[in-house]
Amino acid sequence: MTSHLLILALFSLVVSTVFAVLMRDEPREQLKAGGWMFAAFVVTAVALGWLMYPLPL
Amino acid sequence: MATKSTAAERAPAAAEPGTLVLVCVAAWAVPGAAHWWLGRRQKGIVFLIALTAMFAIGLSFGGQLFAFELREPLGALAAVADIGLGVPWILAKVMGYGAGHVTAVTHEAGNTFLIVAGLLNSLVILDAFDIAMGRK
């Protein structure tokens, strides 16, 4: 797997799953919190990526 | 109907120091084992699958299990994080995995997966400790 986006999504999925299970007790709440965290991870990373796009490296 | 339970309604705390140490060692050695032991089986299974998978993915990406050398402080910190996963880390070391493929495209991602898996298990250990103390 060499797609940065897929690796990002995989990383976000695992981390948001662990955080959601740590922070919430009920399965429904875990699913909701995990979904929000996953979305926040991916959207924030993509947004930051585009914000950094003009910067020279 | 599912209701939230308070700390007072839950299982009594395993507050004896010896038991607390065993809980923490179990949580470190096998991700989710302490939660399983303390009756939080759903959480234990999720931690076992998620953290072990994350560690395995990190190795398959060519990630490196860092050695603890004070000459390289960042590498030493990464080593401490890696060790957080317990038995999977020991098995990988014994079986010769984790040398790291620095030329692989996914090498840095693999390092990140390995380090974060260890750090997340550290949070799981703290959570198990809190449950054993009766705080959660």
N, CA and C atoms of all chains as a GROMACS GRO file, in nm:
protein
  579
    1MET      N    1   0.085  -0.120   0.000
    1MET     CA    2   0.000   0.000   0.000
    1MET      C    3   0.089   0.124   0.000
    2THR      N    4   0.076   0.207  -0.103
    2THR     CA    5   0.161   0.326  -0.110
    2THR      C    6   0.079   0.454  -0.115
    3SER      N    7  -0.052   0.442  -0.110
    3SER     CA    8  -0.136   0.562  -0.113
    3SER      C    9  -0.135   0.630   0.023
    4HIS      N   10  -0.090   0.756   0.024
    4HIS     CA   11  -0.085   0.830   0.150
    4HIS      C   12  -0.225   0.846   0.210
    5LEU      N   13  -0.323   0.865   0.123
    5LEU     CA   14  -0.460   0.886   0.171
    5LEU      C   15  -0.514   0.759   0.238
    6LEU      N   16  -0.485   0.643   0.177
    6LEU     CA   17  -0.531   0.517   0.236
    6LEU      C   18  -0.461   0.489   0.369
    7ILE      N   19  -0.330   0.519   0.373
    7ILE     CA   20  -0.256   0.499   0.499
    7ILE      C   21  -0.312   0.592   0.606
    8LEU      N   22  -0.340   0.716   0.567
    8LEU     CA   23  -0.400   0.812   0.660
    8LEU      C   24  -0.534   0.760   0.711
    9ALA      N   25  -0.616   0.709   0.620
    9ALA     CA   26  -0.749   0.659   0.660
    9ALA      C   27  -0.735   0.538   0.754
   10LEU      N   28  -0.640   0.450   0.724
   10LEU     CA   29  -0.618   0.332   0.808
   10LEU      C   30  -0.573   0.372   0.948
   11PHE      N   31  -0.478   0.464   0.953
   11PHE     CA   32  -0.427   0.515   1.081
   11PHE      C   33  -0.540   0.579   1.160
   12SER      N   34  -0.617   0.664   1.093
   12SER     CA   35  -0.727   0.734   1.159
   12SER      C   36  -0.831   0.637   1.212
   13LEU      N   37  -0.859   0.533   1.134
   13LEU     CA   38  -0.958   0.433   1.174
   13LEU      C   39  -0.916   0.364   1.304
   14VAL      N   40  -0.790   0.320   1.309
   14VAL     CA   41  -0.745   0.246   1.429
   14VAL      C   42  -0.741   0.338   1.550
   15VAL      N   43  -0.683   0.458   1.533
   15VAL     CA   44  -0.669   0.548   1.647
   15VAL      C   45  -0.806   0.595   1.698
   16SER      N   46  -0.896   0.629   1.606
   16SER     CA   47  -1.028   0.675   1.650
   16SER      C   48  -1.105   0.562   1.717
   17THR      N   49  -1.086   0.438   1.669
   17THR     CA   50  -1.152   0.323   1.733
   17THR      C   51  -1.105   0.308   1.878
   18VAL      N   52  -0.973   0.313   1.898
   18VAL     CA   53  -0.919   0.294   2.034
   18VAL      C   54  -0.964   0.409   2.125
   19PHE      N   55  -0.955   0.533   2.075
   19PHE     CA   56  -0.998   0.647   2.157
   19PHE      C   57  -1.146   0.637   2.193
   20ALA      N   58  -1.229   0.601   2.095
   20ALA     CA   59  -1.373   0.594   2.120
   20ALA      C   60  -1.405   0.489   2.225
   21VAL      N   61  -1.337   0.375   2.217
   21VAL     CA   62  -1.363   0.267   2.313
   21VAL      C   63  -1.310   0.305   2.452
   22LEU      N   64  -1.200   0.381   2.454
   22LEU     CA   65  -1.146   0.426   2.583
   22LEU      C   66  -1.239   0.529   2.648
   23MET      N   67  -1.295   0.618   2.567
   23MET     CA   68  -1.366   0.734   2.622
   23MET      C   69  -1.514   0.710   2.646
   24ARG      N   70  -1.574   0.614   2.577
   24ARG     CA   71  -1.718   0.590   2.590
   24ARG      C   72  -1.745   0.446   2.632
   25ASP      N   73  -1.857   0.424   2.701
   25ASP     CA   74  -1.888   0.290   2.752
   25ASP      C   75  -1.994   0.218   2.669
   26GLU      N   76  -2.092   0.292   2.618
   26GLU     CA   77  -2.200   0.228   2.542
   26GLU      C   78  -2.161   0.215   2.394
   27PRO      N   79  -2.191   0.098   2.334
   27PRO     CA   80  -2.152   0.077   2.193
   27PRO      C   81  -2.203   0.187   2.098
   28ARG      N   82  -2.327   0.234   2.120
   28ARG     CA   83  -2.381   0.338   2.032
   28ARG      C   84  -2.299   0.467   2.044
   29GLU      N   85  -2.263   0.501   2.168
   29GLU     CA   86  -2.182   0.622   2.190
   29GLU      C   87  -2.042   0.605   2.133
   30GLN      N   88  -1.989   0.483   2.146
   30GLN     CA   89  -1.855   0.456   2.091
   30GLN      C   90  -1.855   0.475   1.939
   31LEU      N   91  -1.961   0.424   1.875
   31LEU     CA   92  -1.971   0.435   1.729
   31LEU      C   93  -1.980   0.581   1.687
   32LYS      N   94  -2.061   0.657   1.760
   32LYS     CA   95  -2.080   0.798   1.727
   32LYS      C   96  -1.949   0.876   1.747
   33ALA      N   97  -1.887   0.857   1.863
   33ALA     CA   98  -1.762   0.929   1.892
   33ALA      C   99  -1.652   0.888   1.794
   34GLY      N  100  -1.644   0.758   1.767
   34GLY     CA  101  -1.542   0.709   1.673
   34GLY      C  102  -1.562   0.764   1.534
   35GLY      N  103  -1.686   0.771   1.490
   35GLY     CA  104  -1.716   0.827   1.357
   35GLY      C  105  -1.676   0.973   1.347
   36TRP      N  106  -1.709   1.050   1.451
   36TRP     CA  107  -1.671   1.191   1.452
   36TRP      C  108  -1.520   1.208   1.452
   37MET      N  109  -1.452   1.128   1.534
   37MET     CA  110  -1.305   1.140   1.542
   37MET      C  111  -1.240   1.101   1.410
   38PHE      N  112  -1.291   0.994   1.349
   38PHE     CA  113  -1.236   0.950   1.221
   38PHE      C  114  -1.252   1.061   1.116
   39ALA      N  115  -1.373   1.117   1.110
   39ALA     CA  116  -1.398   1.225   1.013
   39ALA      C  117  -1.307   1.345   1.041
   40ALA      N  118  -1.293   1.378   1.170
   40ALA     CA  119  -1.210   1.493   1.206
   40ALA      C  120  -1.064   1.470   1.168
   41PHE      N  121  -1.015   1.347   1.192
   41PHE     CA  122  -0.876   1.314   1.155
   41PHE      C  123  -0.855   1.335   1.006
   42VAL      N  124  -0.943   1.274   0.926
   42VAL     CA  125  -0.923   1.275   0.780
   42VAL      C  126  -0.941   1.416   0.724
   43VAL      N  127  -1.049   1.483   0.764
   43VAL     CA  128  -1.076   1.617   0.710
   43VAL      C  129  -0.965   1.714   0.750
   44THR      N  130  -0.921   1.709   0.875
   44THR     CA  131  -0.815   1.799   0.920
   44THR      C  132  -0.685   1.773   0.846
   45ALA      N  133  -0.651   1.646   0.828
   45ALA     CA  134  -0.525   1.614   0.759
   45ALA      C  135  -0.529   1.659   0.613
   46VAL      N  136  -0.642   1.637   0.546
   46VAL     CA  137  -0.652   1.679   0.406
   46VAL      C  138  -0.650   1.832   0.396
   47ALA      N  139  -0.721   1.899   0.488
   47ALA     CA  140  -0.723   2.046   0.487
   47ALA      C  141  -0.584   2.102   0.512
   48LEU      N  142  -0.512   2.046   0.611
   48LEU     CA  143  -0.376   2.093   0.638
   48LEU      C  144  -0.284   2.065   0.520
   49GLY      N  145  -0.305   1.951   0.456
   49GLY     CA  146  -0.225   1.918   0.338
   49GLY      C  147  -0.241   2.021   0.228
   50TRP      N  148  -0.366   2.061   0.205
   50TRP     CA  149  -0.388   2.163   0.101
   50TRP      C  150  -0.335   2.299   0.144
   51LEU      N  151  -0.346   2.331   0.273
   51LEU     CA  152  -0.293   2.460   0.322
   51LEU      C  153  -0.141   2.467   0.304
   52MET      N  154  -0.076   2.352   0.318
   52MET     CA  155   0.072   2.350   0.306
   52MET      C  156   0.117   2.336   0.161
   53TYR      N  157   0.023   2.311   0.072
   53TYR     CA  158   0.058   2.284  -0.068
   53TYR      C  159   0.145   2.394  -0.130
   54PRO      N  160   0.116   2.524  -0.105
   54PRO     CA  161   0.197   2.628  -0.169
   54PRO      C  162   0.336   2.643  -0.108
   55LEU      N  163   0.358   2.587   0.011
   55LEU     CA  164   0.486   2.609   0.078
   55LEU      C  165   0.596   2.529   0.010
   56PRO      N  166   0.708   2.595  -0.019
   56PRO     CA  167   0.820   2.521  -0.078
   56PRO      C  168   0.890   2.436   0.026
   57LEU      N  169   0.936   2.320  -0.016
   57LEU     CA  170   1.013   2.234   0.075
   57LEU      C  171   1.156   2.220   0.026
   58MET      N  172  -3.354  -0.148   2.830
   58MET     CA  173  -3.296  -0.020   2.793
   58MET      C  174  -3.158  -0.005   2.856
   59ALA      N  175  -3.060   0.031   2.777
   59ALA     CA  176  -2.925   0.048   2.831
   59ALA      C  177  -2.915   0.179   2.908
   60THR      N  178  -2.862   0.172   3.027
   60THR     CA  179  -2.841   0.294   3.105
   60THR      C  180  -2.696   0.303   3.144
   61LYS      N  181  -2.654   0.428   3.166
   61LYS     CA  182  -2.517   0.447   3.211
   61LYS      C  183  -2.505   0.404   3.356
   62SER      N  184  -2.402   0.332   3.390
   62SER     CA  185  -2.382   0.293   3.528
   62SER      C  186  -2.280   0.386   3.592
   63THR      N  187  -2.300   0.414   3.717
   63THR     CA  188  -2.205   0.499   3.787
   63THR      C  189  -2.093   0.412   3.843
   64ALA      N  190  -1.987   0.479   3.888
   64ALA     CA  191  -1.874   0.404   3.942
   64ALA      C  192  -1.915   0.322   4.063
   65ALA      N  193  -2.013   0.375   4.140
   65ALA     CA  194  -2.054   0.306   4.262
   65ALA      C  195  -2.130   0.178   4.231
   66GLU      N  196  -2.198   0.172   4.112
   66GLU     CA  197  -2.279   0.055   4.077
   66GLU      C  198  -2.194  -0.056   4.014
   67ARG      N  199  -2.074  -0.022   3.971
   67ARG     CA  200  -1.993  -0.119   3.897
   67ARG      C  201  -1.925  -0.217   3.992
   68ALA      N  202  -1.849  -0.309   3.929
   68ALA     CA  203  -1.780  -0.412   4.006
   68ALA      C  204  -1.688  -0.349   4.109
   69PRO      N  205  -1.674  -0.410   4.225
   69PRO     CA  206  -1.587  -0.353   4.327
   69PRO      C  207  -1.442  -0.346   4.280
   70ALA      N  208  -1.373  -0.247   4.332
   70ALA     CA  209  -1.235  -0.223   4.286
   70ALA      C  210  -1.141  -0.330   4.339
   71ALA      N  211  -1.043  -0.364   4.256
   71ALA     CA  212  -0.936  -0.454   4.298
   71ALA      C  213  -0.823  -0.368   4.351
   72ALA      N  214  -0.845  -0.312   4.470
   72ALA     CA  215  -0.757  -0.206   4.518
   72ALA      C  216  -0.628  -0.255   4.582
   73GLU      N  217  -0.611  -0.386   4.597
   73GLU     CA  218  -0.488  -0.434   4.660
   73GLU      C  219  -0.370  -0.407   4.568
   74PRO      N  220  -0.259  -0.360   4.626
   74PRO     CA  221  -0.144  -0.321   4.542
   74PRO      C  222  -0.094  -0.434   4.452
   75GLY      N  223  -0.090  -0.556   4.504
   75GLY     CA  224  -0.042  -0.668   4.424
   75GLY      C  225  -0.129  -0.692   4.302
   76THR      N  226  -0.259  -0.682   4.321
   76THR     CA  227  -0.353  -0.700   4.210
   76THR      C  228  -0.338  -0.587   4.109
   77LEU      N  229  -0.320  -0.466   4.160
   77LEU     CA  230  -0.303  -0.352   4.070
   77LEU      C  231  -0.180  -0.369   3.981
   78VAL      N  232  -0.072  -0.417   4.041
   78VAL     CA  233   0.050  -0.440   3.963
   78VAL      C  234   0.025  -0.546   3.856
   79LEU      N  235  -0.044  -0.654   3.896
   79LEU     CA  236  -0.075  -0.760   3.799
   79LEU      C  237  -0.164  -0.709   3.686
   80VAL      N  238  -0.260  -0.624   3.720
   80VAL     CA  239  -0.348  -0.566   3.618
   80VAL      C  240  -0.264  -0.486   3.518
   81CYS      N  241  -0.174  -0.403   3.570
   81CYS     CA  242  -0.092  -0.319   3.481
   81CYS      C  243   0.002  -0.404   3.396
   82VAL      N  244   0.060  -0.508   3.456
   82VAL     CA  245   0.151  -0.595   3.379
   82VAL      C  246   0.073  -0.668   3.269
   83ALA      N  247  -0.047  -0.717   3.304
   83ALA     CA  248  -0.130  -0.786   3.203
   83ALA      C  249  -0.168  -0.690   3.091
   84ALA      N  250  -0.204  -0.566   3.129
   84ALA     CA  251  -0.243  -0.467   3.028
   84ALA      C  252  -0.127  -0.434   2.936
   85TRP      N  253  -0.006  -0.429   2.992
   85TRP     CA  254   0.112  -0.401   2.910
   85TRP      C  255   0.144  -0.520   2.820
   86ALA      N  256   0.140  -0.640   2.877
   86ALA     CA  257   0.186  -0.758   2.803
   86ALA      C  258   0.095  -0.790   2.685
   87VAL      N  259  -0.034  -0.795   2.710
   87VAL     CA  260  -0.129  -0.829   2.602
   87VAL      C  261  -0.234  -0.718   2.597
   88PRO      N  262  -0.238  -0.641   2.489
   88PRO     CA  263  -0.336  -0.532   2.481
   88PRO      C  264  -0.478  -0.584   2.504
   89GLY      N  265  -0.548  -0.522   2.598
   89GLY     CA  266  -0.687  -0.559   2.625
   89GLY      C  267  -0.704  -0.669   2.728
   90ALA      N  268  -0.595  -0.735   2.767
   90ALA     CA  269  -0.606  -0.848   2.861
   90ALA      C  270  -0.662  -0.802   2.995
   91ALA      N  271  -0.618  -0.687   3.043
   91ALA     CA  272  -0.664  -0.640   3.173
   91ALA      C  273  -0.811  -0.602   3.169
   92HIS      N  274  -0.854  -0.543   3.057
   92HIS     CA  275  -0.995  -0.508   3.045
   92HIS      C  276  -1.082  -0.636   3.045
   93TRP      N  277  -1.033  -0.737   2.975
   93TRP     CA  278  -1.103  -0.867   2.974
   93TRP      C  279  -1.112  -0.920   3.116
   94TRP      N  280  -1.001  -0.918   3.186
   94TRP     CA  281  -0.991  -0.967   3.324
   94TRP      C  282  -1.088  -0.891   3.416
   95LEU      N  283  -1.099  -0.759   3.394
   95LEU     CA  284  -1.182  -0.676   3.482
   95LEU      C  285  -1.329  -0.673   3.438
   96GLY      N  286  -1.363  -0.758   3.341
   96GLY     CA  287  -1.503  -0.770   3.302
   96GLY      C  288  -1.546  -0.681   3.187
   97ARG      N  289  -1.455  -0.599   3.134
   97ARG     CA  290  -1.488  -0.514   3.019
   97ARG      C  291  -1.445  -0.588   2.892
   98ARG      N  292  -1.516  -0.696   2.862
   98ARG     CA  293  -1.470  -0.786   2.756
   98ARG      C  294  -1.477  -0.724   2.618
   99GLN      N  295  -1.584  -0.647   2.592
   99GLN     CA  296  -1.596  -0.583   2.460
   99GLN      C  297  -1.477  -0.492   2.436
  100LYS      N  298  -1.442  -0.412   2.537
  100LYS     CA  299  -1.329  -0.322   2.523
  100LYS      C  300  -1.199  -0.400   2.504
  101GLY      N  301  -1.183  -0.506   2.581
  101GLY     CA  302  -1.062  -0.587   2.572
  101GLY      C  303  -1.041  -0.644   2.432
  102ILE      N  304  -1.149  -0.694   2.374
  102ILE     CA  305  -1.137  -0.753   2.239
  102ILE      C  306  -1.101  -0.645   2.136
  103VAL      N  307  -1.165  -0.529   2.148
  103VAL     CA  308  -1.136  -0.420   2.054
  103VAL      C  309  -0.990  -0.377   2.066
  104PHE      N  310  -0.941  -0.362   2.190
  104PHE     CA  311  -0.801  -0.321   2.208
  104PHE      C  312  -0.705  -0.426   2.152
  105LEU      N  313  -0.736  -0.553   2.178
  105LEU     CA  314  -0.649  -0.660   2.129
  105LEU      C  315  -0.640  -0.656   1.976
  106ILE      N  316  -0.755  -0.649   1.912
  106ILE     CA  317  -0.755  -0.653   1.765
  106ILE      C  318  -0.692  -0.525   1.708
  107ALA      N  319  -0.736  -0.409   1.758
  107ALA     CA  320  -0.691  -0.282   1.699
  107ALA      C  321  -0.541  -0.261   1.719
  108LEU      N  322  -0.493  -0.281   1.840
  108LEU     CA  323  -0.352  -0.250   1.867
  108LEU      C  324  -0.257  -0.353   1.807
  109THR      N  325  -0.298  -0.481   1.812
  109THR     CA  326  -0.213  -0.583   1.750
  109THR      C  327  -0.208  -0.563   1.598
  110ALA      N  328  -0.324  -0.529   1.539
  110ALA     CA  329  -0.326  -0.503   1.395
  110ALA      C  330  -0.240  -0.383   1.360
  111MET      N  331  -0.249  -0.280   1.441
  111MET     CA  332  -0.169  -0.159   1.414
  111MET      C  333  -0.020  -0.191   1.418
  112PHE      N  334   0.019  -0.273   1.517
  112PHE     CA  335   0.160  -0.312   1.530
  112PHE      C  336   0.203  -0.396   1.408
  113ALA      N  337   0.117  -0.490   1.369
  113ALA     CA  338   0.150  -0.576   1.254
  113ALA      C  339   0.158  -0.494   1.125
  114ILE      N  340   0.067  -0.399   1.110
  114ILE     CA  341   0.070  -0.314   0.991
  114ILE      C  342   0.200  -0.232   0.989
  115GLY      N  343   0.238  -0.181   1.105
  115GLY     CA  344   0.363  -0.104   1.114
  115GLY      C  345   0.483  -0.186   1.070
  116LEU      N  346   0.488  -0.312   1.115
  116LEU     CA  347   0.598  -0.400   1.073
  116LEU      C  348   0.592  -0.428   0.924
  117SER      N  349   0.470  -0.454   0.872
  117SER     CA  350   0.458  -0.487   0.730
  117SER      C  351   0.490  -0.366   0.641
  118PHE      N  352   0.479  -0.246   0.696
  118PHE     CA  353   0.514  -0.125   0.621
  118PHE      C  354   0.665  -0.099   0.620
  119GLY      N  355   0.741  -0.184   0.687
  119GLY     CA  356   0.886  -0.164   0.693
  119GLY      C  357   0.928  -0.072   0.806
  120GLY      N  358   0.843  -0.061   0.906
  120GLY     CA  359   0.876   0.023   1.022
  120GLY      C  360   0.987  -0.039   1.105
  121GLN      N  361   1.049   0.046   1.186
  121GLN     CA  362   1.164   0.002   1.265
  121GLN      C  363   1.128   0.002   1.413
  122LEU      N  364   1.170  -0.105   1.483
  122LEU     CA  365   1.160  -0.107   1.629
  122LEU      C  366   1.291  -0.050   1.682
  123PHE      N  367   1.285   0.069   1.734
  123PHE     CA  368   1.406   0.142   1.771
  123PHE      C  369   1.476   0.080   1.892
  124ALA      N  370   1.607   0.095   1.893
  124ALA     CA  371   1.685   0.051   2.008
  124ALA      C  372   1.699   0.168   2.105
  125PHE      N  373   1.705   0.134   2.234
  125PHE     CA  374   1.716   0.239   2.335
  125PHE      C  375   1.862   0.282   2.347
  126GLU      N  376   1.895   0.394   2.284
  126GLU     CA  377   2.032   0.448   2.291
  126GLU      C  378   2.023   0.595   2.327
  127LEU      N  379   2.086   0.631   2.440
  127LEU     CA  380   2.077   0.770   2.486
  127LEU      C  381   2.152   0.866   2.394
  128ARG      N  382   2.242   0.812   2.310
  128ARG     CA  383   2.313   0.899   2.216
  128ARG      C  384   2.216   0.960   2.115
  129GLU      N  385   2.104   0.890   2.093
  129GLU     CA  386   2.002   0.940   2.002
  129GLU      C  387   1.871   0.956   2.079
  130PRO      N  388   1.851   1.074   2.139
  130PRO     CA  389   1.736   1.093   2.230
  130PRO      C  390   1.601   1.065   2.163
  131LEU      N  391   1.582   1.109   2.039
  131LEU     CA  392   1.453   1.085   1.974
  131LEU      C  393   1.431   0.936   1.949
  132GLY      N  394   1.539   0.867   1.911
  132GLY     CA  395   1.530   0.722   1.892
  132GLY      C  396   1.500   0.652   2.023
  133ALA      N  397   1.558   0.704   2.133
  133ALA     CA  398   1.531   0.645   2.265
  133ALA      C  399   1.385   0.662   2.304
  134LEU      N  400   1.330   0.781   2.275
  134LEU     CA  401   1.188   0.803   2.304
  134LEU      C  402   1.100   0.710   2.220
  135ALA      N  403   1.137   0.693   2.094
  135ALA     CA  404   1.061   0.601   2.008
  135ALA      C  405   1.070   0.458   2.061
  136ALA      N  406   1.188   0.422   2.113
  136ALA     CA  407   1.206   0.287   2.169
  136ALA      C  408   1.114   0.267   2.289
  137VAL      N  409   1.105   0.370   2.376
  137VAL     CA  410   1.017   0.361   2.492
  137VAL      C  411   0.872   0.342   2.447
  138ALA      N  412   0.833   0.416   2.343
  138ALA     CA  413   0.696   0.402   2.290
  138ALA      C  414   0.674   0.262   2.233
  139ASP      N  415   0.772   0.212   2.158
  139ASP     CA  416   0.760   0.078   2.098
  139ASP      C  417   0.739  -0.030   2.205
  140ILE      N  418   0.816  -0.017   2.314
  140ILE     CA  419   0.811  -0.118   2.421
  140ILE      C  420   0.673  -0.123   2.486
  141GLY      N  421   0.595  -0.016   2.469
  141GLY     CA  422   0.462  -0.009   2.530
  141GLY      C  423   0.368  -0.120   2.489
  142LEU      N  424   0.401  -0.194   2.384
  142LEU     CA  425   0.307  -0.297   2.337
  142LEU      C  426   0.333  -0.436   2.395
  143GLY      N  427   0.436  -0.453   2.475
  143GLY     CA  428   0.453  -0.578   2.548
  143GLY      C  429   0.491  -0.700   2.465
  144VAL      N  430   0.411  -0.805   2.477
  144VAL     CA  431   0.444  -0.933   2.414
  144VAL      C  432   0.461  -0.923   2.261
  145PRO      N  433   0.372  -0.853   2.189
  145PRO     CA  434   0.396  -0.840   2.044
  145PRO      C  435   0.534  -0.780   2.013
  146TRP      N  436   0.576  -0.683   2.094
  146TRP     CA  437   0.708  -0.622   2.075
  146TRP      C  438   0.818  -0.726   2.102
  147ILE      N  439   0.802  -0.803   2.211
  147ILE     CA  440   0.903  -0.905   2.245
  147ILE      C  441   0.910  -1.010   2.133
  148LEU      N  442   0.793  -1.056   2.087
  148LEU     CA  443   0.791  -1.157   1.980
  148LEU      C  444   0.857  -1.104   1.854
  149ALA      N  445   0.826  -0.980   1.819
  149ALA     CA  446   0.885  -0.922   1.697
  149ALA      C  447   1.036  -0.914   1.710
  150LYS      N  448   1.085  -0.873   1.828
  150LYS     CA  449   1.230  -0.864   1.850
  150LYS      C  450   1.295  -1.002   1.840
  151VAL      N  451   1.233  -1.101   1.908
  151VAL     CA  452   1.289  -1.236   1.910
  151VAL      C  453   1.292  -1.296   1.770
  152MET      N  454   1.186  -1.271   1.692
  152MET     CA  455   1.175  -1.329   1.558
  152MET      C  456   1.250  -1.248   1.452
  153GLY      N  457   1.313  -1.141   1.494
  153GLY     CA  458   1.397  -1.066   1.401
  153GLY      C  459   1.323  -0.966   1.313
  154TYR      N  460   1.199  -0.935   1.350
  154TYR     CA  461   1.126  -0.832   1.275
  154TYR      C  462   1.161  -0.694   1.331
  155GLY      N  463   1.127  -0.592   1.253
  155GLY     CA  464   1.145  -0.456   1.303
  155GLY      C  465   1.281  -0.397   1.277
  156ALA      N  466   1.357  -0.459   1.185
  156ALA     CA  467   1.486  -0.399   1.149
  156ALA      C  468   1.464  -0.269   1.073
  157GLY      N  469   1.352  -0.262   1.001
  157GLY     CA  470   1.319  -0.139   0.928
  157GLY      C  471   1.378  -0.136   0.788
  158HIS      N  472   1.292  -0.108   0.690
  158HIS     CA  473   1.338  -0.094   0.552
  158HIS      C  474   1.339   0.055   0.520
  159VAL      N  475   1.455   0.116   0.537
  159VAL     CA  476   1.460   0.262   0.523
  159VAL      C  477   1.434   0.309   0.380
  160THR      N  478   1.446   0.219   0.283
  160THR     CA  479   1.421   0.259   0.145
  160THR      C  480   1.274   0.240   0.105
  161ALA      N  481   1.196   0.176   0.191
  161ALA     CA  482   1.055   0.154   0.158
  161ALA      C  483   0.978   0.287   0.164
  162VAL      N  484   0.884   0.304   0.072
  162VAL     CA  485   0.804   0.427   0.069
  162VAL      C  486   0.726   0.444   0.199
  163THR      N  487   0.687   0.332   0.257
  163THR     CA  488   0.601   0.336   0.376
  163THR      C  489   0.681   0.328   0.508
  164HIS      N  490   0.814   0.343   0.500
  164HIS     CA  491   0.897   0.326   0.620
  164HIS      C  492   0.854   0.420   0.734
  165GLU      N  493   0.840   0.549   0.702
  165GLU     CA  494   0.804   0.645   0.808
  165GLU      C  495   0.663   0.619   0.861
  166ALA      N  496   0.572   0.582   0.769
  166ALA     CA  497   0.436   0.548   0.814
  166ALA      C  498   0.441   0.427   0.906
  167GLY      N  499   0.525   0.329   0.871
  167GLY     CA  500   0.540   0.210   0.956
  167GLY      C  501   0.592   0.247   1.094
  168ASN      N  502   0.692   0.336   1.100
  168ASN     CA  503   0.742   0.383   1.229
  168ASN      C  504   0.630   0.447   1.311
  169THR      N  505   0.550   0.529   1.243
  169THR     CA  506   0.440   0.598   1.312
  169THR      C  507   0.340   0.497   1.368
  170PHE      N  508   0.305   0.397   1.289
  170PHE     CA  509   0.211   0.294   1.336
  170PHE      C  510   0.267   0.222   1.459
  171LEU      N  511   0.396   0.186   1.454
  171LEU     CA  512   0.457   0.112   1.566
  171LEU      C  513   0.460   0.198   1.693
  172ILE      N  514   0.503   0.323   1.677
  172ILE     CA  515   0.515   0.412   1.793
  172ILE      C  516   0.377   0.441   1.853
  173VAL      N  517   0.281   0.472   1.766
  173VAL     CA  518   0.148   0.508   1.817
  173VAL      C  519   0.079   0.386   1.879
  174ALA      N  520   0.102   0.267   1.826
  174ALA     CA  521   0.044   0.147   1.886
  174ALA      C  522   0.092   0.132   2.030
  175GLY      N  523   0.222   0.153   2.053
  175GLY     CA  524   0.277   0.145   2.189
  175GLY      C  525   0.221   0.253   2.279
  176LEU      N  526   0.210   0.375   2.227
  176LEU     CA  527   0.158   0.485   2.309
  176LEU      C  528   0.010   0.464   2.343
  177LEU      N  529  -0.066   0.415   2.245
  177LEU     CA  530  -0.208   0.388   2.273
  177LEU      C  531  -0.222   0.280   2.379
  178ASN      N  532  -0.134   0.180   2.375
  178ASN     CA  533  -0.142   0.076   2.479
  178ASN      C  534  -0.107   0.132   2.616
  179SER      N  535  -0.022   0.236   2.618
  179SER     CA  536   0.006   0.301   2.746
  179SER      C  537  -0.122   0.364   2.802
  180LEU      N  538  -0.203   0.425   2.715
  180LEU     CA  539  -0.331   0.480   2.759
  180LEU      C  540  -0.425   0.369   2.807
  181VAL      N  541  -0.420   0.256   2.737
  181VAL     CA  542  -0.503   0.141   2.777
  181VAL      C  543  -0.462   0.092   2.915
  182ILE      N  544  -0.331   0.092   2.943
  182ILE     CA  545  -0.282   0.051   3.076
  182ILE      C  546  -0.337   0.145   3.184
  183LEU      N  547  -0.331   0.276   3.156
  183LEU     CA  548  -0.383   0.374   3.253
  183LEU      C  549  -0.533   0.356   3.274
  184ASP      N  550  -0.605   0.326   3.167
  184ASP     CA  551  -0.750   0.304   3.177
  184ASP      C  552  -0.779   0.180   3.263
  185ALA      N  553  -0.702   0.074   3.240
  185ALA     CA  554  -0.721  -0.049   3.319
  185ALA      C  555  -0.691  -0.021   3.467
  186PHE      N  556  -0.587   0.060   3.492
  186PHE     CA  557  -0.553   0.096   3.630
  186PHE      C  558  -0.670   0.171   3.696
  187ASP      N  559  -0.728   0.267   3.622
  187ASP     CA  560  -0.841   0.343   3.676
  187ASP      C  561  -0.960   0.252   3.706
  188ILE      N  562  -0.985   0.156   3.616
  188ILE     CA  563  -1.097   0.063   3.639
  188ILE      C  564  -1.069  -0.021   3.763
  189ALA      N  565  -0.946  -0.069   3.775
  189ALA     CA  566  -0.910  -0.153   3.890
  189ALA      C  567  -0.920  -0.074   4.021
  190MET      N  568  -0.894   0.057   4.013
  190MET     CA  569  -0.903   0.142   4.132
  190MET      C  570  -1.047   0.179   4.165
  191GLY      N  571  -1.140   0.146   4.074
  191GLY     CA  572  -1.280   0.179   4.097
  191GLY      C  573  -1.316   0.320   4.057
  192ARG      N  574  -1.228   0.384   3.978
  192ARG     CA  575  -1.256   0.523   3.938
  192ARG      C  576  -1.346   0.531   3.817
  193LYS      N  577  -1.360   0.420   3.744
  193LYS     CA  578  -1.441   0.423   3.622
  193LYS      C  579  -1.545   0.311   3.624
   0.00000   0.00000   0.00000
